[in-house]
Amino acid sequence: MPRIVSLASAHASTSAVLAAGLVRVEARFRDQLDTPIRPVAELCEHVERYRGKMLRPTLVILSGLAANTALVEPNDDHIVVAAVIEMIHMATLVHDDVLDDASVRRGGDTVNKCKGNEAAIILGDYLLSKSFHLCSTLDTQRTALRVGEVTSIVCEGEMLQLAQRGDFDLGEPAYFNIIRRKTAALIALACELGASHADAPRAIVQRLSDFGDKIGTAFQIQDDLLDLVGDEPVVGKSLGKDLDKGKLTLPLIHHLSRLDSARRAATIERLKSGASTPAERAALARDLEATGSIRFAREKAKDLVSQAKSLLSPLDDSRARAALLSLADAVITRTF
């Protein structure tokens, strides 16, 4: 069974409909990657282990049901869109692990650790190719155009982050520009397409897209916090990679802005050497706590979730809407 983001406050029937929908998404995902070429099949089987919270497919389904309360279950377009977006997400994870030299993902070995960087890069490309092929089966070209547009935005975000590695003068506006592109854009697309394929009015589609943008941004802030203060066995992936690769995240940006010039220079020198061991990360976390930088980032994420939830107020009261509200809260309380 897929591992679903907690929906404790939603009615059990909504959870059952969602669970059934996610099973359909997984089946479509596997069918699309089915191949008789054994080395390719083995790589695809390995990447199946990357599937975790199923956040993006969950958002496609719930956004569709919340946007059109006449729907009792997701339609076939929702299943295709959800599989497409999850496939793109998986491709970004495979590529990210190469960029970060990561060895652990979802508590297991990454593709690049098991098979090498060359195989991982080609597998990521293969997933993207398969996702676009699946998307082309939809009746409307409009969705394929949006998927292509947003996938390009995600790549731009990654390239922007690469270009700004080691830039210790990076400010909050630049940070938010990066994460809205590399993370929030795909989450916003999941909500947008869920609503549009439920034949929702344009205004509702836009609200759900904006909802996804805000929770996606909050999701990445939480991810960045976990990279600094998380427990690797719980999080299930290699931690400290942002520091190792010179990526400045919101807690660090805030922390550096609170230091005098001498302490700032000393901290930057320390960061340049990396802090990926548990002891190094714990020491840095204590410093971040002392300047209120951990609290600052958490409050920023909470504020974004609050804004996101307010966007859903015009939607008809429904169990799917309640589930979206619950999911928004779960984005910033998660520990994995």
LUMVOKE-571568 format. One line per 3 residues: number of its first residue (from 1); for each residue x negated, y, z of C-alpha. Coordinates in Angstrom, 3 decimals, padded with zeros to 6 digits. Layout:
NUM> X Y Z; ...;
***
This chain:
1> 000.000 000.000 000.000; -001.248 003.550 -000.677; -002.478 005.563 002.265;
4> 000.011 008.429 002.521; -000.558 011.768 004.208; 001.421 011.731 007.469;
7> 005.043 012.780 007.052; 006.201 012.114 010.588; 008.661 014.993 010.606;
10> 010.298 013.936 007.353; 013.200 011.540 007.199; 012.334 007.863 006.766;
13> 014.206 007.629 003.464; 011.977 010.302 001.927; 008.916 008.386 003.055;
16> 010.325 005.236 001.440; 011.004 007.031 -001.867; 007.520 008.558 -001.755;
19> 005.861 005.227 -000.973; 007.688 003.556 -003.875; 006.669 006.401 -006.166;
22> 003.010 006.121 -005.164; 003.071 002.389 -005.878; 004.255 003.272 -009.391;
25> 001.458 005.840 -009.702; -001.161 003.272 -008.699; 000.235 000.785 -011.224;
28> 000.122 003.403 -014.016; -003.410 004.337 -012.972; -004.584 000.719 -013.157;
31> -002.818 000.073 -016.451; -004.519 003.081 -018.020; -007.959 001.872 -016.932;
34> -007.383 -001.758 -017.915; -010.188 -002.972 -020.180; -011.571 -006.353 -021.293;
37> -015.121 -004.955 -021.161; -016.364 -006.416 -017.888; -019.049 -003.832 -016.935;
40> -016.506 -001.033 -017.461; -013.839 -002.939 -015.530; -016.239 -003.414 -012.609;
43> -016.929 000.322 -012.431; -013.190 001.082 -012.559; -012.555 -001.459 -009.803;
46> -015.235 000.194 -007.691; -013.736 003.653 -008.131; -010.369 002.323 -006.951;
49> -011.951 002.362 -003.472; -012.276 006.149 -003.752; -008.515 006.491 -003.432;
52> -007.693 007.920 -000.014; -004.946 010.293 001.036; -003.243 010.383 -002.398;
55> -002.581 014.060 -001.685; -002.180 015.210 -005.278; 000.232 012.444 -006.405;
58> 002.164 012.989 -003.172; 002.491 016.678 -004.002; 003.674 015.946 -007.552;
61> 006.455 013.712 -006.247; 007.545 015.838 -003.287; 007.447 019.063 -005.311;
64> 009.718 017.498 -007.911; 012.197 016.271 -005.316; 012.130 019.565 -003.401;
67> 012.518 021.684 -006.532; 015.541 019.734 -007.746; 017.535 018.180 -004.918;
70> 019.735 016.351 -007.435; 016.836 013.963 -008.022; 016.916 010.885 -005.809;
73> 013.537 009.589 -006.948; 010.642 010.775 -009.124; 011.175 010.406 -012.855;
76> 008.704 008.718 -015.196; 007.112 012.040 -016.142; 006.268 012.589 -012.477;
79> 004.534 009.206 -012.337; 002.478 009.941 -015.445; 001.535 013.439 -014.239;
82> 000.596 012.119 -010.801; -001.639 009.413 -012.319; -003.246 011.960 -014.660;
85> -004.072 014.375 -011.853; -005.350 011.613 -009.567; -007.590 010.350 -012.383;
88> -009.049 013.831 -012.867; -009.564 014.124 -009.113; -011.347 010.754 -009.036;
91> -013.624 011.911 -011.866; -014.599 015.017 -009.887; -015.409 012.859 -006.841;
94> -017.657 010.571 -008.895; -019.460 013.564 -010.388; -019.680 015.349 -007.016;
97> -021.421 012.344 -005.479; -024.080 012.564 -008.171; -024.527 016.312 -007.638;
100> -024.754 015.847 -003.863; -026.874 012.666 -003.890; -024.146 011.191 -001.679;
103> -024.302 007.532 -000.714; -021.002 007.097 001.179; -017.442 007.723 000.005;
106> -014.289 006.421 001.742; -016.535 004.459 004.082; -018.213 002.512 001.242;
109> -021.086 002.937 -001.191; -020.709 005.546 -003.912; -020.869 004.572 -007.584;
112> -024.189 006.384 -007.982; -025.697 004.461 -005.069; -024.531 001.093 -006.422;
115> -024.925 001.615 -010.153; -027.106 004.714 -010.559; -026.462 008.280 -011.686;
118> -026.172 007.418 -015.385; -023.312 004.973 -014.826; -021.580 007.378 -012.419;
121> -021.713 010.293 -014.862; -020.359 008.199 -017.732; -017.646 006.739 -015.485;
124> -016.538 010.252 -014.513; -016.370 011.175 -018.202; -014.427 007.973 -018.911;
127> -011.870 008.823 -016.230; -011.391 012.295 -017.709; -010.982 010.837 -021.200;
130> -008.427 008.301 -019.961; -006.519 010.976 -018.066; -006.135 013.141 -021.166;
133> -005.082 010.121 -023.215; -002.381 009.295 -020.660; -001.239 012.910 -020.538;
136> -000.791 012.913 -024.324; 001.964 010.298 -023.950; 004.302 012.924 -022.447;
139> 006.915 014.396 -024.755; 005.810 017.987 -024.152; 002.448 019.374 -025.241;
142> 002.833 022.137 -022.670; 001.746 019.837 -019.847; -001.367 018.668 -021.724;
145> -002.314 022.294 -022.370; -001.962 023.145 -018.671; -003.918 020.075 -017.600;
148> -006.728 020.983 -020.008; -006.693 024.593 -018.860; -006.868 023.727 -015.166;
151> -009.509 021.021 -015.654; -011.674 023.677 -017.294; -011.093 025.947 -014.297;
154> -012.213 023.139 -011.965; -015.411 022.709 -014.000; -016.001 026.462 -013.922;
157> -015.710 026.378 -010.142; -018.289 023.608 -009.898; -020.689 025.410 -012.233;
160> -020.199 028.635 -010.301; -021.059 026.846 -007.074; -024.145 025.325 -008.685;
163> -025.272 028.760 -009.854; -024.896 030.176 -006.337; -026.648 027.418 -004.415;
166> -029.250 028.879 -002.078; -027.662 032.343 -002.214; -027.567 033.300 001.460;
169> -026.027 036.669 000.602; -022.882 034.956 -000.694; -019.804 036.751 000.640;
172> -016.261 035.659 001.370; -014.786 036.860 -001.975; -017.306 034.767 -003.938;
175> -016.705 031.754 -001.686; -012.933 031.928 -002.154; -013.364 032.358 -005.906;
178> -015.334 029.095 -005.976; -012.999 026.985 -003.847; -009.805 028.249 -005.477;
181> -011.217 027.046 -008.777; -012.896 023.781 -007.808; -010.274 022.517 -005.336;
184> -007.127 024.604 -005.075; -006.473 024.811 -008.832; -005.819 021.076 -009.216;
187> -003.655 020.932 -006.083; -001.656 023.925 -007.342; -001.227 022.139 -010.681;
190> 000.161 019.053 -008.933; 002.865 021.169 -007.289; 003.540 023.167 -010.447;
193> 003.973 020.138 -012.707; 006.011 018.287 -010.108; 008.487 021.155 -010.135;
196> 008.430 021.811 -013.895; 009.070 018.146 -014.712; 012.088 018.320 -012.400;
199> 013.502 021.064 -014.656; 013.245 023.638 -011.853; 013.671 027.362 -012.617;
202> 010.453 029.201 -013.453; 010.545 031.168 -010.182; 010.633 027.940 -008.149;
205> 007.853 026.417 -010.250; 005.717 029.486 -009.525; 006.459 029.333 -005.799;
208> 005.383 025.707 -005.644; 002.247 026.485 -007.641; 001.402 029.266 -005.171;
211> 002.155 026.886 -002.294; -000.349 024.425 -003.754; -002.959 027.132 -004.245;
214> -002.788 028.130 -000.579; -002.799 024.650 000.908; -005.543 023.667 -001.546;
217> -007.688 026.549 -000.331; -006.970 025.599 003.287; -007.791 021.962 002.436;
220> -011.253 022.950 001.179; -011.950 025.100 004.246; -011.100 022.087 006.405;
223> -013.364 019.921 004.225; -016.187 022.413 004.723; -015.615 022.377 008.486;
226> -015.710 018.580 008.542; -019.011 018.646 006.654; -020.424 020.627 009.586;
229> -018.646 019.220 012.636; -017.007 015.993 011.477; -017.804 012.433 012.506;
232> -019.145 010.562 009.459; -017.536 007.165 010.276; -014.171 008.940 010.677;
235> -014.534 011.261 007.694; -015.706 008.319 005.593; -018.268 010.118 003.433;
238> -021.798 011.506 003.629; -021.844 014.699 005.723; -024.259 017.630 005.822;
241> -024.470 017.670 002.025; -023.412 021.320 001.751; -026.425 022.283 003.845;
244> -028.780 019.948 002.005; -027.763 021.498 -001.311; -027.805 025.103 -000.123;
247> -024.041 025.591 -000.409; -022.815 028.406 001.805; -019.328 027.738 003.202;
250> -016.975 029.986 005.145; -018.219 029.166 008.694; -021.817 029.814 007.638;
253> -020.947 033.025 005.785; -019.184 034.321 008.912; -022.022 033.134 011.185;
256> -024.737 034.920 009.188; -022.686 038.120 009.146; -022.625 038.126 012.964;
259> -026.404 037.884 013.461; -028.965 040.675 013.740; -031.607 040.829 011.011;
262> -034.245 038.830 012.911; -031.885 036.018 013.925; -030.341 035.990 010.458;
265> -033.752 035.565 008.802; -034.681 032.776 011.242; -031.341 031.011 010.666;
268> -031.742 031.206 006.885; -035.175 029.612 007.113; -033.656 026.876 009.226;
271> -030.831 026.338 006.734; -033.280 026.132 003.832; -034.781 023.035 005.407;
274> -031.361 021.374 005.605; -029.470 020.022 008.604; -028.010 016.696 007.564;
277> -028.885 014.550 010.593; -026.236 014.289 013.332; -028.541 016.044 015.828;
280> -029.265 018.926 013.435; -025.613 019.327 012.561; -024.661 019.275 016.264;
283> -027.185 022.019 017.047; -025.923 024.147 014.178; -022.315 023.547 015.231;
286> -023.135 024.899 018.700; -024.542 028.064 017.138; -021.445 028.430 014.952;
289> -019.202 028.007 017.985; -021.165 030.722 019.815; -020.480 033.293 017.067;
292> -016.826 032.220 016.765; -017.438 031.075 013.197; -015.762 027.678 013.562;
295> -012.713 029.334 015.108; -012.726 032.012 012.378; -012.629 029.415 009.587;
298> -009.921 027.398 011.323; -007.777 030.496 011.794; -008.218 031.427 008.136;
301> -007.039 027.949 007.110; -004.076 028.155 009.513; -003.080 031.535 008.083;
304> -003.154 030.147 004.537; -000.941 027.230 005.589; 001.477 029.653 007.242;
307> 001.655 031.700 004.033; 002.168 028.520 002.015; 005.051 027.345 004.176;
310> 006.788 030.725 003.892; 006.813 030.313 000.098; 009.162 027.350 000.443;
313> 011.865 029.299 002.307; 014.008 029.942 -000.830; 014.138 026.218 -001.669;
316> 017.261 024.293 -000.748; 016.979 022.583 002.625; 016.051 018.974 001.903;
319> 014.021 016.102 003.263; 011.458 016.609 000.495; 011.034 020.266 001.484;
322> 010.614 019.200 005.124; 007.988 016.698 003.995; 006.076 019.424 002.151;
325> 006.100 021.578 005.274; 004.803 018.654 007.308; 002.131 017.907 004.732;
328> 000.945 021.539 004.801; 000.321 021.243 008.539; -001.479 017.920 008.037;
331> -003.972 019.556 005.667; -005.647 021.404 008.555; -005.193 018.877 011.340;
334> -006.803 015.993 009.445; -010.128 014.546 010.568; -010.888 012.694 007.318;
***
